[in-house]
Amino acid sequence: MTNKQWQLAQRPIGAPDESTWKMVESDLPELKEGQLLIKVLYVSLDPAMRGWLNDAKSYIEPVQIGAVMRAGTVGKVISSKHDKFQEGDFVCGYQGVQEYAVSDGSMLHKVDANLAPLSYYLGVLGMPGMTGYFGLLKTGEPKEGETVVVSGAAGAVGGLVGQIARIKGCRVVGIAGGKEKCDFLVNELGFDAAVDYKSENVKKALKVACPKGVDVFFDNVGGDILDDVLTQINMKARIVICGAISQYNNTTPVKGPSNYLSLLVNRARMEGIVVFDNVSEYPSAMKDIAGWIQSGEMKVKDHIIEGIETFPNTLMMLFKGENFGKLVLKVGDAE
């Protein structure tokens, strides 16, 4: 049996392109005792993957040249010599961008295909969902009646953050690109207002959408949008730094906020969130999110693209704002 996988060929300067990776096809090794063979079904495509390409100190080791591109995955066990995993089990882990993976079972957990679509375990019930849940509730600490603003609001994390804030009784304002996405936030996800950064002056639009100011800002974008929101924050506001997708492909230094003194004036707090800090609490978060989905309080939107060959171009959709919801690459079928 052969396996196709995308390996890191070179570290990109600026935006990655097809030369950043190479497709390699090779024979799968024989399983040893304690190992299992996984057929990868879905691959999670996340903004964090851009940071994993950089050879720089971060919260996780960079992907090495010649290694399979790291990515969250959901797959099916098709052969096992491991006492905890059986043939037919569905499993979630970090098997990377490839068709098959041999695993020793570490950093792997079973998921139930009957409880939710498998792609959900890479989105609302996976890393993006956990990021949004803990980033908002533990770091943002929203209170009923407060105003919560979310950038990148039509993405996997942003859409979930806004819905949790609504469930918690907050006024929710999303920032997204394009009328279709903004309409979706208000009409489908229940946001109170949406700002289209592509056609509106963000600072002026925020003043209208947030007449009482901003108490919590959950930032996925950085750059000018972060600067604009800082001009609107209230006393004791909380700014959650989840990401800065507008800056990831820059060849110049990351643009910091020029309005940072607003933090001083308003005695506000800006704090980063890394989801892996909350691993022990994932089960309770998943239970809450699954309950909201079941009750109809939370809606889920996945953006699924098929074909392992499409990986480089599909990943770049994230940085062009072309994804609508959680971006997932479908690699194989369960049957």
C-alpha positions in Angstrom: 0.0 0.0 0.0 1.3 3.4 -0.9 0.9 6.7 0.9 0.8 10.3 -0.5 1.9 13.0 1.9 2.9 16.7 1.7 6.3 17.4 3.2 7.8 20.8 4.0 10.4 21.5 1.2 11.5 25.0 2.2 10.6 27.7 4.7 8.6 30.4 3.0 9.5 34.1 3.0 6.2 35.9 3.1 3.2 33.9 1.8 3.7 30.1 1.2 3.1 28.8 -2.3 3.3 25.4 -4.0 7.1 25.4 -3.8 6.9 25.5 0.0 5.9 21.8 0.1 6.5 18.7 -2.0 4.2 15.8 -2.6 5.9 12.5 -1.8 4.6 9.0 -2.5 6.0 6.0 -0.7 5.2 2.5 0.5 3.8 2.1 4.0 5.9 0.1 6.5 4.8 -3.1 8.2 3.1 -2.5 11.5 5.1 -3.3 14.6 3.6 -4.3 18.0 2.0 -1.3 19.6 1.3 0.5 16.4 -1.9 1.1 14.3 -2.5 2.2 10.7 -4.9 5.1 10.2 -6.6 6.1 7.0 -6.9 9.9 7.1 -10.3 11.2 6.3 -10.3 14.9 7.1 -7.4 17.4 7.6 -7.9 20.6 9.6 -6.6 23.7 7.9 -5.8 26.5 10.4 -4.1 29.9 10.5 -1.7 28.5 13.1 -0.1 26.3 10.4 1.6 29.3 9.0 3.5 29.9 12.2 4.5 26.3 12.4 6.6 26.8 9.2 8.8 29.4 10.8 12.1 28.3 12.4 11.6 30.5 15.4 10.8 30.1 19.1 7.1 29.6 19.7 4.6 27.6 21.8 5.3 24.5 19.6 8.3 23.2 17.7 8.4 24.2 14.0 7.8 21.6 11.3 11.2 20.3 10.1 12.3 20.4 6.5 11.4 17.0 4.9 8.8 16.2 7.6 5.1 15.7 6.8 3.2 19.0 7.3 1.7 19.0 10.7 -2.1 19.2 10.9 -5.0 18.0 13.0 -6.8 15.0 11.5 -9.7 12.7 11.8 -9.2 9.2 10.5 -10.3 5.5 10.7 -8.2 2.7 12.1 -7.8 0.1 9.3 -5.2 -2.1 11.0 -4.1 -2.4 14.6 -1.5 -4.0 16.8 -2.3 -1.7 19.6 -4.3 -2.9 22.6 -6.3 0.3 23.0 -7.4 0.8 19.4 -9.3 -1.6 17.2 -9.9 -1.8 13.5 -12.9 0.5 12.7 -12.3 3.0 15.4 -12.5 6.7 14.4 -9.6 8.7 15.9 -8.5 12.3 16.1 -4.9 13.5 16.4 -2.1 15.2 14.5 -1.4 12.8 11.7 -0.5 15.6 9.2 -1.4 16.2 5.6 -1.2 12.6 4.2 -3.5 9.8 3.2 -2.3 7.2 5.8 -0.4 7.4 9.0 1.3 4.9 11.3 0.9 5.8 14.9 1.9 4.5 18.3 -1.3 5.8 19.8 0.2 8.9 21.5 -1.7 12.1 21.2 -4.6 10.1 19.7 -8.2 9.8 21.0 -11.3 8.1 19.8 -14.3 10.0 18.5 -17.9 9.0 18.0 -19.1 9.3 14.5 -22.7 8.8 15.7 -22.7 11.9 18.0 -21.5 14.4 15.4 -20.2 14.6 11.8 -16.5 13.7 11.8 -15.5 17.1 10.5 -16.9 18.7 13.7 -14.0 17.1 15.7 -11.6 19.4 13.7 -13.8 22.5 14.2 -16.3 23.2 17.0 -15.4 20.1 18.9 -11.7 20.4 18.1 -8.8 22.9 18.4 -10.8 25.9 17.0 -13.7 25.2 19.3 -11.5 24.8 22.4 -9.6 28.0 21.4 -12.8 30.0 21.2 -14.4 28.5 24.3 -11.4 29.0 26.7 -10.2 32.2 25.0 -13.6 33.9 25.5 -14.7 32.5 28.8 -11.4 32.2 30.7 -9.5 35.1 29.3 -12.2 37.4 28.0 -14.5 36.8 31.0 -17.6 38.3 29.4 -20.4 39.4 31.7 -24.1 39.5 30.8 -25.0 42.9 29.1 -21.4 43.6 28.0 -20.4 44.3 24.4 -18.2 41.7 22.8 -16.4 42.4 19.4 -14.9 39.5 17.4 -12.6 39.9 14.4 -12.4 37.2 11.8 -15.9 36.5 12.9 -16.9 34.3 9.9 -14.1 31.9 10.5 -14.0 28.8 12.6 -13.0 30.4 15.9 -14.7 33.8 15.4 -18.1 32.3 14.6 -18.1 30.2 17.7 -16.9 33.0 20.0 -19.7 35.2 18.9 -22.3 32.6 19.5 -21.0 31.8 22.9 -21.0 35.5 23.8 -24.6 35.7 22.6 -25.6 32.6 24.7 -24.0 34.3 27.7 -26.2 37.4 27.2 -23.8 39.8 25.6 -24.2 42.2 22.7 -22.1 40.7 19.9 -20.5 42.6 17.0 -18.5 40.7 14.4 -16.0 42.1 12.0 -15.7 40.2 8.6 -15.0 40.7 5.0 -17.9 41.0 2.5 -21.7 41.5 2.7 -22.4 37.8 2.4 -20.3 37.0 5.5 -21.7 39.9 7.5 -25.3 39.0 6.6 -24.6 35.4 7.7 -23.3 36.6 11.1 -26.5 38.6 11.8 -29.1 36.4 10.1 -27.8 32.9 10.9 -25.5 33.1 13.9 -27.5 35.7 15.8 -24.9 38.5 16.1 -26.4 41.9 16.9 -24.3 43.7 14.3 -21.6 43.1 11.8 -18.9 45.4 10.3 -17.6 44.8 6.8 -14.0 45.8 6.8 -13.8 45.6 3.1 -16.4 48.3 2.4 -16.7 50.3 5.7 -14.5 52.5 7.8 -14.1 50.1 10.7 -13.6 52.8 13.4 -16.7 54.7 12.4 -18.8 51.6 12.0 -17.7 50.3 15.4 -18.9 53.6 17.0 -22.4 52.9 15.6 -22.4 49.2 16.4 -21.0 49.6 19.9 -22.8 52.7 21.3 -21.7 51.7 24.8 -18.1 50.9 23.9 -16.3 47.6 23.8 -15.8 45.5 26.9 -14.3 42.4 25.3 -12.4 42.2 22.0 -11.5 38.7 20.7 -8.9 39.3 18.0 -8.0 36.9 15.3 -6.7 39.4 12.8 -4.3 42.0 14.4 -3.0 45.0 12.4 -5.2 48.0 11.7 -8.4 46.3 13.0 -6.8 45.8 16.5 -5.7 49.4 16.4 -9.2 50.6 15.5 -10.9 48.6 18.3 -8.5 49.9 20.9 -9.9 53.4 20.3 -13.3 52.1 21.4 -12.6 50.0 24.6 -14.2 50.7 27.9 -12.7 50.9 31.4 -11.4 47.4 32.5 -11.8 46.0 29.0 -10.3 42.6 28.1 -8.5 42.1 24.8 -7.9 38.4 23.9 -5.1 37.9 21.4 -5.9 34.7 19.6 -4.1 35.4 16.3 -3.0 38.0 13.8 -3.8 36.5 10.4 -3.3 39.8 8.7 0.3 39.8 9.7 1.4 36.1 9.2 2.7 36.4 5.7 4.4 39.8 6.1 8.1 40.1 5.1 8.4 43.1 7.3 8.1 43.1 11.2 4.7 42.5 12.6 2.8 45.8 13.0 2.1 46.5 16.6 -0.8 48.7 17.8 -0.1 52.4 17.9 -3.1 52.9 20.2 -1.8 50.7 22.9 -1.9 53.6 25.5 -5.6 53.1 25.5 -4.8 50.0 27.6 -3.3 52.3 30.2 -6.0 55.0 30.1 -8.7 52.4 30.5 -6.9 50.1 32.9 -7.5 47.4 30.3 -5.9 44.0 29.9 -4.5 42.4 26.7 -3.7 38.7 27.0 -2.7 35.9 24.6 -4.5 32.5 24.4 -2.8 29.2 23.5 -5.4 26.4 23.5 -3.0 23.6 24.6 -2.9 25.3 28.1 -6.4 23.9 28.8 -6.2 20.3 27.6 -7.4 18.9 30.9 -10.6 20.8 30.6 -11.5 19.8 27.0 -14.1 17.3 28.0 -16.3 19.8 29.9 -15.9 22.3 27.0 -16.9 19.7 24.5 -19.9 18.8 26.6 -21.1 22.5 26.7 -20.6 23.0 23.0 -22.3 19.8 22.0 -25.2 20.7 24.2 -25.6 24.1 22.5 -25.5 22.5 19.1 -28.1 19.9 20.2 -30.4 22.6 21.6 -30.1 24.7 18.4 -28.5 27.6 20.3 -25.3 27.2 18.2 -24.9 26.7 14.5 -22.0 25.1 12.6 -20.6 26.0 9.2 -17.9 23.9 7.6 -16.1 24.7 4.4 -15.0 21.4 3.0 -12.6 21.1 0.0 -11.8 17.6 -1.5 -8.5 16.1 -2.6 -5.1 15.9 -1.0 -3.6 17.4 -4.2 -5.3 20.7 -3.5 -3.7 21.2 -0.1 -1.3 24.2 -0.9 -4.0 26.3 -2.7 -6.7 25.3 -0.2 -4.6 26.4 2.8 -4.0 29.8 1.2 -7.7 30.4 1.1 -7.4 31.2 4.8 -5.0 34.1 4.2 -7.1 35.5 1.3 -10.3 35.5 3.3 -11.9 33.0 0.9 -13.0 30.5 3.5 -16.5 30.7 4.9 -16.6 28.8 8.2 -14.2 26.1 9.3 -11.9 25.1 6.4 -11.4 21.3 6.2 -9.6 19.2 3.5 -11.3 15.9 2.8 -8.7 13.3 2.0 -10.5 10.0 2.0 -13.8 8.2 2.6 -14.7 6.1 5.6 -15.8 3.1 3.6 
